[in-house]
């Protein structure tokens, strides 16, 4: 679904993560010449700057099982409105995180845009983690492990109800790709939700192309298109060291590119976000550089 204009939106939120630093992710990605490289592909780029977020030092932690939840909800609400407005104006939203809790805001905005047109949204969530904890099951209380649960209506309620409706996406149109680190109490949520999950074992056995083709089919079935939420920790830490929760055994460099090339080929992607780039933990901005390369593949860059 080619858009001629791209709205780049930074969401420098790090309240949902256990390690500080992802608030600098949007700057690191921009430093890797994101806007100029999008323009080289023929897009008109409107960089809308960053949505306002709270700083941990100025706010109380709040509930230990859902740390900084009111502040995260407020930031996601602002992000949701910015994303919705970009789509309403005919621009393609490209959101730069921040920790993965920003997805609750991004997807709320995209879903609301299509809901006004009586259409639904699909979701492809590419991540090492399932992000389907609730405050009751989370071992850490970090909200970046809860956004997908919120988007399918499982909570926490403050995030699940963003935009005035829930769920934001029907579980049967949601696909997890590349998961390899799932909390024990989180597993029943995945199995009972109706969300389709492809673990790294599935990718090993079936191949990335087969998995992504099925993921695209599921996320496209009866929808206006799908949002892609790409967590940089889905890539093996040998290629993406600058993430807060690295897990060995992730997608290779070429698998990550192929996943997003196939997304682009489908013509069904309506919005994109890249999250969890942590420059504090990175090496010479490698992870941010890779993030930009992967965005280019999603937006149409080809070898030939």
Secondary structure, DSSP 8 states (H G I E B T S, - for coil): ---SEEEEEEE---TTSSSTTGGGHHHHHHHTTHHHHHHHTT-EEEEEEE-----GGGS----TTSTTHHHHHHHHHHHHHHHHHHHHTT-EEEEEESSGGGHHHHHHHHHHHHHTTT---EEEEE-SS-----TTT-SS--GGGTHHHHHTT-S-HHHHTGGG-S-SS-GGGEEEEEE----TTTHHHHHHH--EEEEHHHHHHH-HHHHHHHHHHHHHTTSS-EEEEEEGGGB-TTT----SS--SS-B-HHHHHHHHHHHHHHT-EEEEEEE---GGG-STTHHHHHHHHHHHHHTT----
